[in-house]
Amino acid sequence: MDYVAIGATLAVLRISQKLTYCCLGNKTKILTRSQNLKQYGERTVKLVIGNKNYSSWSLRPWLLLRHFSLPFDELHISLGDKNRREILRGFSPSSKVPVLVDGDITVWDTLSICEYLNEQYLEGRGWPMQVKTRATARAVVAEMHAGFSALRIALPMNCRARRRVKLSEEVRRDIARIDEIWSQAEQFQNNGQWLFGEFGIADCFFAPVAFRFQTYGIHLSLAASEYCERLLNHNGMRAWKLAALEETEILKEEEVGEDLSTRHAYA
């Protein structure tokens, strides 16, 4: 296993536009080899994420950064690594992904990261400009952030899979509520194609749900289905899924239900 010692500056590996490292004590553990080594002495935004196939919380701020073309470096931590909590502790006291590192500022928790990016880099564009619309957008994001536990447990994000599960009444209620949010948001769109007109934090928060509905073949109303398709065809979502398809690690606890991949082609 290779290590690079760090002191006041941080030595990392550059891989195209991505960086892969993780802090472990006073050293940097190299996760991916590269020929180019770069010293970072200036402020660089870094987003620490988990496996793209499985990490729904990582997708949300990643998609926000990608949509608004904000330059950033990805730092990948395997969620299957038995030492991941110790590794992540080097970035965040929560020992969870995602984490945003911006100079000497560290932000953890998906919603906090999105709010930070909105304030520091987006000049408020992450939320709708109109007060009533913004209030509703914040309410549904908070609902997504804190709720829908039945859906999260029963239908884990698994971008590269096609699976079938038996839906409990609690999961059906969660699906119905999300369908309602997606359908009723039409009144706020003002000729835009996203939940509240222009693409923003609300869309990022429901992005993993679109992958879930695709994976498990969830039936939706017409309005909700059309929005789900728009999300899945967003350039950032397509890029995320392509990267997820290239991953090979399998987390067995996330592979729930009956595997239909041999009978269904990937969309």
Backbone as numpy.savetxt, mean C-alpha at the origin, in Angstrom:
# Nx Ny Nz CAx CAy CAz Cx Cy Cz
26.28 -13.63 4.87 25.43 -12.44 4.87 26.31 -11.20 4.87
26.02 -10.24 3.98 26.84 -9.05 3.83 26.32 -7.91 4.70
27.25 -7.13 5.24 26.88 -5.97 6.04 27.71 -4.77 5.63
27.14 -3.61 5.79 27.87 -2.36 5.58 27.73 -1.55 6.85
28.85 -1.18 7.45 28.79 -0.41 8.69 28.32 1.00 8.40
27.59 1.58 9.33 27.13 2.95 9.17 27.52 3.78 10.38
27.73 5.05 10.14 28.01 5.98 11.21 27.08 7.15 11.08
27.64 8.34 10.88 26.80 9.53 10.72 26.07 9.50 9.39
26.68 8.86 8.39 26.02 8.74 7.09 25.54 7.32 6.91
24.73 7.11 5.89 24.13 5.81 5.67 24.57 5.26 4.33
25.11 4.07 4.32 25.52 3.42 3.08 24.43 2.46 2.65
23.98 2.58 1.41 22.90 1.75 0.91 23.23 1.29 -0.50
22.42 0.38 -1.00 22.60 -0.10 -2.36 21.55 0.51 -3.27
21.98 0.97 -4.43 21.02 1.48 -5.40 20.74 0.41 -6.44
19.45 0.15 -6.65 19.03 -0.81 -7.65 18.02 -0.10 -8.53
18.44 0.37 -9.70 17.61 1.21 -10.55 17.14 2.39 -9.71
15.79 2.50 -9.53 15.26 3.58 -8.71 14.88 3.08 -7.32
15.27 1.86 -6.98 14.87 1.28 -5.70 16.07 1.09 -4.80
15.84 1.17 -3.52 16.88 0.90 -2.53 16.39 -0.22 -1.64
17.26 -1.13 -1.30 16.87 -2.23 -0.44 17.87 -2.37 0.69
17.44 -2.06 1.91 18.29 -2.25 3.07 17.42 -2.31 4.30
17.97 -2.74 5.39 17.25 -2.65 6.64 18.23 -2.48 7.78
17.85 -1.64 8.74 18.74 -1.33 9.86 18.69 -2.45 10.89
19.83 -2.83 11.37 19.92 -3.87 12.39 21.03 -3.47 13.34
20.64 -2.90 14.48 21.63 -2.40 15.43 22.38 -1.24 14.81
23.70 -1.33 14.80 24.50 -0.24 14.23 25.04 -0.61 12.85
24.35 -1.57 12.20 24.78 -1.97 10.87 23.60 -1.94 9.91
23.90 -1.98 8.63 22.87 -2.07 7.61 22.97 -3.43 6.94
21.92 -4.19 7.03 21.89 -5.51 6.42 21.47 -5.38 4.96
22.31 -5.84 4.06 22.02 -5.75 2.64 21.10 -6.89 2.25
19.94 -6.56 1.68 19.00 -7.59 1.29 19.15 -7.97 -0.18
19.64 -7.06 -1.00 19.79 -7.32 -2.42 21.13 -6.80 -2.89
21.83 -7.58 -3.68 23.14 -7.17 -4.16 23.02 -6.19 -5.32
24.01 -5.32 -5.43 24.09 -4.40 -6.56 25.54 -3.98 -6.72
25.91 -3.54 -7.90 27.29 -3.13 -8.14 27.52 -1.69 -7.71
26.45 -0.91 -7.61 26.60 0.51 -7.32 26.27 0.81 -5.86
27.18 1.44 -5.16 27.00 1.82 -3.77 27.03 3.33 -3.67
26.07 3.90 -2.97 25.98 5.35 -2.89 25.86 5.80 -1.45
26.58 6.87 -1.11 26.48 7.48 0.21 25.41 8.58 0.15
24.49 8.53 1.10 23.44 9.54 1.15 23.78 10.57 2.22
24.06 11.78 1.79 24.32 12.85 2.73 23.25 13.90 2.69
22.36 13.83 1.68 21.30 14.83 1.56 19.95 14.18 1.83
18.95 15.04 2.03 17.62 14.57 2.39 17.01 13.76 1.24
16.58 12.55 1.54 15.97 11.68 0.56 14.77 10.99 1.21
13.62 11.06 0.55 12.43 10.40 1.06 12.52 8.92 0.77
12.33 8.11 1.80 12.37 6.66 1.66 11.09 6.08 2.24
10.53 5.11 1.56 9.34 4.42 2.04 9.68 2.96 2.29
9.55 2.55 3.54 9.80 1.16 3.93 8.50 0.38 3.76
8.53 -0.65 2.94 7.32 -1.42 2.66 7.57 -2.91 2.81
6.47 -3.66 2.85 6.55 -5.11 2.90 6.37 -5.71 1.51
6.05 -7.00 1.47 5.84 -7.69 0.20 4.71 -7.03 -0.59
4.94 -6.75 -1.85 3.90 -6.10 -2.64 2.70 -7.02 -2.87
2.92 -8.30 -2.87 1.78 -9.20 -3.07 0.81 -9.18 -1.90
1.31 -8.94 -0.71 0.49 -9.09 0.49 0.25 -7.81 1.29
1.13 -6.85 1.23 1.09 -5.73 2.18 0.15 -4.61 1.73
-1.08 -4.69 2.17 -2.09 -3.69 1.79 -1.77 -2.32 2.38
-1.25 -2.30 3.60 -0.93 -1.01 4.22 0.22 -0.32 3.49
1.15 -1.09 2.95 2.27 -0.51 2.21 1.80 0.12 0.90
0.81 -0.50 0.28 0.32 -0.01 -1.02 -0.20 1.42 -0.93
-0.88 1.75 0.14 -1.60 3.03 0.19 -0.67 4.25 0.04
0.33 4.44 0.88 1.21 5.60 0.68 2.07 5.47 -0.57
2.42 4.26 -0.95 3.20 4.05 -2.18 2.42 4.59 -3.38
1.14 4.29 -3.43 0.30 4.73 -4.55 0.15 6.25 -4.56
0.05 6.84 -3.37 -0.04 8.30 -3.30 1.23 8.95 -3.84
2.37 8.44 -3.43 3.65 8.95 -3.94 3.75 8.77 -5.44
3.37 7.61 -5.91 3.47 7.29 -7.34 2.54 8.18 -8.16
1.30 8.34 -7.72 0.34 9.12 -8.50 0.78 10.56 -8.68
1.32 11.14 -7.62 1.72 12.55 -7.68 3.17 12.73 -8.11
3.78 11.66 -8.59 5.14 11.70 -9.15 6.15 12.29 -8.18
6.00 11.95 -6.90 6.96 12.39 -5.89 8.14 11.42 -5.89
9.37 11.91 -6.03 10.52 11.00 -6.03 10.71 10.36 -4.65
10.94 9.06 -4.65 11.17 8.37 -3.38 11.89 7.07 -3.66
12.48 6.52 -2.62 13.17 5.24 -2.71 12.37 4.20 -1.93
12.25 3.01 -2.50 11.57 1.91 -1.84 12.57 1.08 -1.05
12.21 0.75 0.16 13.03 -0.13 0.99 12.16 -1.33 1.37
12.52 -2.49 0.89 11.69 -3.68 1.03 12.12 -4.54 2.21
11.16 -4.87 3.05 11.39 -5.79 4.16 10.47 -6.99 3.97
11.01 -8.18 3.96 10.20 -9.38 3.78 9.33 -9.61 5.01
8.03 -9.74 4.80 7.13 -10.02 5.91 7.26 -11.46 6.40
7.97 -12.27 5.62 8.21 -13.64 6.04 9.49 -13.82 6.82
10.27 -12.75 6.97 11.53 -12.82 7.71 11.22 -12.94 9.20
11.72 -13.97 9.83 11.44 -14.17 11.25 12.01 -13.06 12.12
12.97 -12.31 11.59 13.57 -11.19 12.33 13.00 -9.84 11.92
11.87 -9.85 11.21 11.37 -8.59 10.64 11.03 -7.54 11.70
10.51 -7.96 12.84 10.15 -6.98 13.87 11.40 -6.29 14.41
12.45 -7.06 14.60 13.72 -6.48 15.05 14.28 -5.56 13.98
14.20 -6.00 12.73 14.69 -5.18 11.63 13.90 -3.88 11.53
12.58 -3.98 11.58 11.72 -2.81 11.44 11.84 -1.87 12.63
12.24 -2.41 13.77 12.44 -1.58 14.95 13.50 -0.52 14.69
14.40 -0.81 13.75 15.41 0.17 13.38 14.84 1.36 12.64
13.61 1.23 12.14 12.95 2.32 11.44 11.84 2.96 12.26
11.08 2.14 12.98 9.87 2.63 13.63 9.63 1.93 14.95
9.15 2.64 15.96 8.83 2.00 17.24 7.68 1.02 17.14
6.87 1.12 16.07 5.76 0.19 15.91 6.20 -1.16 15.36
7.40 -1.20 14.77 7.94 -2.42 14.14 7.02 -2.95 13.06
6.35 -2.04 12.36 5.43 -2.43 11.29 5.71 -1.61 10.04
5.28 -2.13 8.90 5.30 -1.36 7.66 3.91 -0.77 7.44
3.86 0.36 6.73 4.95 1.11 6.11 5.54 2.13 7.08
6.71 2.62 6.70 7.38 3.71 7.42 7.93 4.68 6.38
7.75 5.96 6.62 8.33 6.99 5.76 9.48 7.65 6.50
10.63 7.72 5.84 11.80 8.40 6.40 12.12 9.58 5.50
12.02 10.77 6.05 12.26 12.00 5.29 13.29 12.82 6.06
14.56 12.66 5.69 15.61 13.32 6.44 15.65 12.80 7.86
15.51 13.72 8.83 15.52 13.30 10.23 14.11 13.08 10.78
13.13 13.04 9.88 11.74 12.82 10.27 11.32 11.41 9.90
10.75 10.70 10.86 10.23 9.36 10.62 8.74 9.35 10.92
7.96 8.84 9.99 6.50 8.78 10.16 6.05 7.35 9.94
5.30 6.80 10.88 4.75 5.47 10.72 3.24 5.56 10.79
2.58 4.50 10.40 1.13 4.40 10.24 0.73 5.02 8.90
-0.03 4.25 8.14 -0.39 4.63 6.77 -1.07 5.99 6.68
-2.07 6.22 7.52 -2.79 7.49 7.44 -1.89 8.66 7.81
-1.07 8.48 8.83 -0.14 9.55 9.23 0.84 9.87 8.11
1.30 8.84 7.41 2.22 9.07 6.28 1.53 9.86 5.19
0.31 9.47 4.85 -0.43 10.18 3.80 -0.70 11.63 4.19
-1.04 11.86 5.44 -1.27 13.23 5.90 0.02 14.04 5.85
1.12 13.43 6.22 2.41 14.13 6.17 2.76 14.50 4.74
2.62 13.57 3.82 2.91 13.85 2.41 2.00 14.94 1.88
0.74 14.90 2.28 -0.21 15.91 1.83 0.19 17.31 2.29
0.66 17.41 3.53 1.06 18.71 4.08 2.39 19.19 3.52
3.35 18.28 3.43 4.72 18.68 3.09 4.97 18.80 1.59
4.28 17.99 0.80 4.64 17.91 -0.62 3.48 18.14 -1.59
2.25 17.97 -1.15 1.12 18.02 -2.09 0.32 19.31 -2.01
0.67 20.19 -1.09 -0.06 21.45 -0.92 -1.56 21.20 -0.77
-1.90 20.14 -0.05 -3.30 19.85 0.24 -4.04 19.08 -0.83
-3.38 18.72 -1.93 -4.07 18.08 -3.05 -4.50 16.64 -2.75
-4.04 16.09 -1.64 -4.45 14.73 -1.30 -5.91 14.64 -0.87
-6.47 15.77 -0.46 -7.87 15.85 -0.07 -8.62 16.79 -1.00
-9.95 16.63 -1.13 -10.74 17.55 -1.95 -10.65 18.97 -1.40
-10.80 19.95 -2.26 -10.71 21.35 -1.86 -11.99 21.82 -1.16
-13.15 21.33 -1.61 -14.42 21.78 -1.06 -14.63 21.19 0.34
-15.06 22.02 1.28 -15.11 21.62 2.70 -15.99 20.39 2.93
-17.21 20.40 2.40 -18.13 19.28 2.63 -17.58 17.99 2.04
-17.05 18.09 0.83 -16.49 16.91 0.17 -15.28 16.40 0.94
-14.43 17.31 1.40 -13.24 16.92 2.16 -13.63 16.23 3.46
-14.67 16.74 4.12 -15.12 16.13 5.37 -15.60 14.70 5.15
-16.34 14.50 4.07 -16.82 13.15 3.76 -15.67 12.23 3.40
-14.72 12.73 2.62 -13.56 11.93 2.24 -12.78 11.49 3.47
-12.58 12.41 4.40 -11.86 12.07 5.62 -12.63 11.03 6.45
-13.95 11.15 6.45 -14.76 10.22 7.23 -14.66 8.79 6.69
-14.73 8.64 5.36 -14.68 7.28 4.80 -13.26 6.71 4.90
-12.24 7.56 4.83 -10.87 7.08 5.02 -10.68 6.60 6.45
-11.21 7.35 7.41 -11.12 6.92 8.81 -11.86 5.61 9.01
-13.00 5.47 8.34 -13.77 4.23 8.42 -12.96 3.05 7.87
-12.29 3.28 6.75 -11.46 2.23 6.16 -10.25 1.93 7.04
-9.67 2.96 7.60 -8.46 2.82 8.42 -8.73 2.00 9.68
-9.89 2.21 10.27 -10.17 1.60 11.58 -11.12 0.41 11.51
-11.83 0.25 10.40 -12.89 -0.76 10.35 -12.65 -1.88 9.37
-13.76 -2.55 9.03 -13.77 -3.64 8.06 -12.85 -4.79 8.46
-12.81 -5.09 9.75 -11.90 -6.14 10.24 -12.30 -7.52 9.72
-13.60 -7.76 9.57 -14.03 -9.07 9.06 -13.51 -9.30 7.65
-13.61 -8.27 6.82 -13.12 -8.38 5.45 -11.61 -8.56 5.41
-10.90 -7.81 6.24 -9.43 -7.90 6.26 -8.96 -9.32 6.60
-9.62 -9.92 7.58 -9.21 -11.25 8.03 -9.59 -12.32 7.01
-10.81 -12.24 6.50 -11.31 -13.29 5.61 -10.75 -13.19 4.20
-10.45 -11.96 3.76 -9.99 -11.75 2.38 -8.67 -10.97 2.38
-7.58 -11.58 2.80 -6.30 -10.87 2.81 -5.87 -10.51 1.39
-5.16 -9.39 1.26 -4.70 -8.99 -0.07 -3.70 -10.02 -0.59
-3.91 -10.44 -1.82 -3.07 -11.46 -2.45 -3.15 -11.21 -3.95
-2.36 -10.26 -4.44 -2.53 -9.73 -5.79 -2.40 -10.78 -6.88
-1.52 -11.74 -6.71 -1.25 -12.67 -7.80 -2.15 -13.90 -7.79
-3.07 -13.98 -6.85 -3.91 -15.18 -6.71 -5.31 -14.98 -7.28
-5.97 -16.10 -7.54 -7.40 -16.16 -7.78 -7.93 -17.24 -6.86
-8.74 -16.83 -5.87 -9.17 -17.77 -4.85 -10.65 -17.58 -4.56
-11.24 -18.58 -3.94 -12.65 -18.51 -3.57 -12.78 -18.85 -2.09
-13.53 -18.03 -1.38 -13.78 -18.28 0.03 -15.27 -18.18 0.31
-15.70 -18.85 1.36 -17.08 -18.73 1.80 -17.21 -17.47 2.63
-18.16 -16.63 2.27 -18.31 -15.33 2.92 -19.27 -15.41 4.10
-18.80 -14.98 5.26 -19.66 -14.92 6.44 -20.59 -13.71 6.33
-21.56 -13.66 7.21 -22.48 -12.53 7.20 -21.75 -11.24 7.52
-20.76 -11.30 8.42 -19.98 -10.10 8.77 -19.19 -9.59 7.56
-18.60 -10.51 6.80 -17.85 -10.10 5.60 -18.80 -9.51 4.57
-19.97 -10.11 4.40 -20.95 -9.58 3.45 -21.37 -8.16 3.82
-21.50 -7.91 5.11 -21.86 -6.55 5.54 -20.75 -5.57 5.21
-19.50 -5.98 5.42 -18.38 -5.10 5.07 -18.36 -4.81 3.58
-18.58 -5.84 2.77 -18.59 -5.66 1.31 -19.72 -4.72 0.91
-20.89 -4.90 1.50 -22.03 -4.05 1.17 -21.76 -2.60 1.53
-21.10 -2.38 2.65 -20.79 -1.00 3.07 -19.79 -0.36 2.11
-18.78 -1.11 1.68 -17.81 -0.56 0.73 -18.49 -0.28 -0.60
-19.36 -1.18 -1.04 -20.13 -0.95 -2.27 -20.92 0.35 -2.15
-21.52 0.56 -0.99 -22.31 1.78 -0.76 -21.43 3.03 -0.83
-20.26 2.98 -0.21 -19.33 4.13 -0.25 -18.92 4.43 -1.68
-18.53 3.41 -2.41 -18.08 3.61 -3.78 -19.20 4.13 -4.68
-20.42 3.64 -4.45 -21.55 4.06 -5.28 -22.01 5.47 -4.94
-22.11 5.79 -3.66 -22.60 7.10 -3.24 -21.60 8.21 -3.52
-20.34 7.85 -3.68 -19.31 8.87 -3.93 -19.53 9.59 -5.25
-20.37 9.03 -6.13 -20.63 9.67 -7.42 -21.11 11.11 -7.25
-21.84 11.37 -6.17 -22.38 12.71 -5.95 -21.29 13.74 -5.68
-20.07 13.27 -5.34 -18.98 14.19 -5.04 -17.96 14.32 -6.17
-18.15 13.56 -7.24 -17.09 13.45 -8.24 -16.91 14.69 -9.11
-17.96 15.47 -9.30 -17.85 16.70 -10.09 -17.15 16.46 -11.43
-17.65 15.46 -12.15 -17.12 15.08 -13.47 -15.75 14.41 -13.40
-15.24 14.16 -12.19 -14.00 13.40 -12.06 -14.32 11.91 -12.05
-13.29 11.08 -12.16 -13.53 9.64 -12.22 -13.22 8.92 -10.92
-12.74 9.67 -9.91 -12.34 9.03 -8.67 -13.37 9.28 -7.58
-13.15 8.77 -6.39 -14.18 8.81 -5.35 -14.71 10.21 -5.10
-13.79 11.17 -5.04 -14.21 12.53 -4.72 -13.73 13.52 -5.78
-13.75 13.09 -7.02 -13.35 13.94 -8.13 -11.94 13.62 -8.59
-10.97 14.37 -8.06 -9.57 14.11 -8.38 -9.03 12.97 -7.50
-8.06 12.25 -8.02 -7.45 11.14 -7.28 -6.81 11.67 -6.01
-7.00 10.94 -4.91 -6.45 11.41 -3.64 -6.30 10.30 -2.61
-6.16 10.71 -1.38 -5.92 9.77 -0.28 -7.04 8.75 -0.14
-8.28 9.19 -0.37 -9.41 8.26 -0.26 -9.27 7.10 -1.24
-8.88 7.40 -2.46 -8.69 6.34 -3.46 -7.56 5.39 -3.05
-6.50 5.96 -2.51 -5.37 5.14 -2.06 -5.80 4.18 -0.96
-6.68 4.63 -0.08 -7.09 3.79 1.03 -7.97 2.62 0.60
-8.71 2.81 -0.49 -9.55 1.71 -0.97 -8.88 0.88 -2.05
-7.67 1.27 -2.46 -6.96 0.53 -3.51 -6.74 -0.95 -3.16
-6.29 -1.28 -1.94 -6.10 -2.70 -1.62 -7.41 -3.49 -1.66
-8.53 -2.82 -1.40 -9.82 -3.50 -1.45 -10.14 -3.91 -2.88
-9.76 -3.07 -3.84 -9.98 -3.43 -5.25 -9.22 -4.70 -5.60
-7.98 -4.81 -5.13 -7.23 -6.05 -5.36 -7.91 -7.23 -4.68
-8.41 -7.03 -3.47 -9.10 -8.11 -2.76 -10.33 -8.57 -3.55
-11.13 -7.62 -4.01 -12.34 -7.99 -4.73 -12.01 -8.72 -6.03
-10.91 -8.34 -6.67 -10.48 -9.03 -7.88 -10.04 -10.46 -7.56
-9.24 -10.61 -6.52 -8.71 -11.92 -6.16 -9.81 -12.92 -5.81
-10.82 -12.46 -5.06 -11.84 -13.37 -4.56 -13.15 -13.32 -5.37
-13.14 -12.61 -6.49 -14.29 -12.59 -7.39 -15.55 -12.04 -6.75
-15.42 -10.93 -6.03 -16.57 -10.35 -5.32 -17.47 -9.59 -6.29
-18.76 -9.86 -6.22 -19.73 -9.19 -7.09 -20.16 -7.87 -6.46
-20.23 -6.83 -7.28 -20.56 -5.49 -6.82 -21.67 -4.90 -7.68
-22.24 -3.80 -7.19 -23.20 -3.05 -8.00 -22.48 -2.45 -9.20
-23.23 -1.98 -10.18 -22.64 -1.45 -11.40 -21.71 -0.28 -11.11
-22.17 0.69 -10.32 -21.35 1.87 -10.03 -20.07 1.49 -9.29
-20.20 0.62 -8.30 -19.03 0.19 -7.53 -18.07 -0.63 -8.40
-18.62 -1.47 -9.25 -17.80 -2.29 -10.14 -17.01 -1.42 -11.11
-17.62 -0.38 -11.63 -16.93 0.52 -12.57 -15.80 1.25 -11.87
-16.04 1.69 -10.63 -14.97 2.35 -9.88 -13.84 1.38 -9.59
-14.18 0.16 -9.21 -13.17 -0.86 -8.92 -12.28 -1.09 -10.14
-12.88 -1.16 -11.32 -12.11 -1.36 -12.55 -11.19 -0.17 -12.82
-11.68 1.03 -12.56 -10.83 2.21 -12.76 -9.61 2.16 -11.84
-9.84 1.76 -10.60 -8.72 1.64 -9.66 -7.72 0.60 -10.15
-8.20 -0.55 -10.55 -7.31 -1.63 -10.98 -6.51 -1.25 -12.22
-7.05 -0.34 -13.02 -6.37 0.08 -14.24 -5.53 1.34 -14.06
-5.50 1.88 -12.86 -4.62 3.02 -12.58 -3.18 2.59 -12.84
-2.39 3.46 -13.43 -1.01 3.12 -13.78 -0.21 2.62 -12.58
-0.42 3.27 -11.43 0.30 2.86 -10.23 -0.12 1.48 -9.76
-1.42 1.20 -9.85 -1.91 -0.12 -9.44 -1.38 -1.21 -10.36
-1.32 -0.91 -11.64 -0.80 -1.90 -12.59 0.69 -2.16 -12.33
1.42 -1.10 -12.03 2.85 -1.25 -11.73 3.05 -2.07 -10.45
2.24 -1.79 -9.44 2.34 -2.53 -8.18 2.06 -4.02 -8.42
1.02 -4.31 -9.19 0.68 -5.71 -9.42 1.76 -6.43 -10.22
2.33 -5.76 -11.21 3.41 -6.38 -11.98 4.57 -6.77 -11.07
4.89 -5.87 -10.13 5.97 -6.16 -9.18 5.57 -7.31 -8.26
4.29 -7.34 -7.85 3.81 -8.43 -6.99 3.91 -9.77 -7.69
3.61 -9.78 -8.98 3.67 -11.02 -9.75 5.09 -11.56 -9.87
6.07 -10.67 -9.75 7.47 -11.08 -9.84 8.00 -11.64 -8.52
7.30 -11.37 -7.43 7.74 -11.90 -6.13 7.50 -13.41 -6.07
8.35 -14.08 -5.35 8.23 -15.54 -5.25 7.90 -16.03 -3.83
8.08 -15.16 -2.85 7.83 -15.59 -1.47 6.35 -15.86 -1.26
6.05 -16.94 -0.58 4.67 -17.30 -0.26 4.49 -17.28 1.25
3.50 -16.52 1.71 3.13 -16.49 3.12 1.87 -17.34 3.27
2.03 -18.53 3.80 0.95 -19.50 3.81 -0.29 -18.99 4.53
-0.08 -18.18 5.57 -1.23 -17.70 6.33 -2.09 -16.72 5.53
-1.53 -16.18 4.44 -2.27 -15.25 3.59 -2.94 -15.95 2.41
-2.63 -17.23 2.21 -3.17 -17.98 1.08 -4.44 -18.72 1.52
-5.52 -17.98 1.66 -6.76 -18.55 2.18 -7.68 -18.99 1.04
-8.59 -19.90 1.36 -9.61 -20.32 0.41 -9.13 -21.31 -0.63
-10.01 -21.58 -1.59 -9.73 -22.53 -2.67 -8.97 -21.83 -3.79
-7.90 -22.44 -4.24 -7.07 -21.88 -5.31 -7.74 -22.11 -6.66
-8.05 -21.01 -7.35 -8.67 -21.10 -8.67 -7.71 -20.71 -9.79
-6.45 -20.52 -9.46 -5.50 -19.98 -10.44 -5.31 -20.89 -11.64
-5.53 -22.17 -11.48 -5.37 -23.08 -12.62 -6.54 -22.99 -13.58
-7.62 -22.35 -13.13 -8.81 -22.26 -13.99 -9.07 -20.86 -14.49
-8.36 -19.87 -13.93 -8.60 -18.48 -14.30 -7.30 -17.82 -14.71
-7.30 -17.15 -15.82 -6.13 -16.38 -16.24 -6.08 -15.09 -15.46
-4.86 -14.59 -15.20 -4.72 -13.31 -14.51 -5.25 -12.19 -15.38
-5.94 -11.25 -14.73 -6.45 -10.09 -15.47 -5.33 -9.12 -15.74
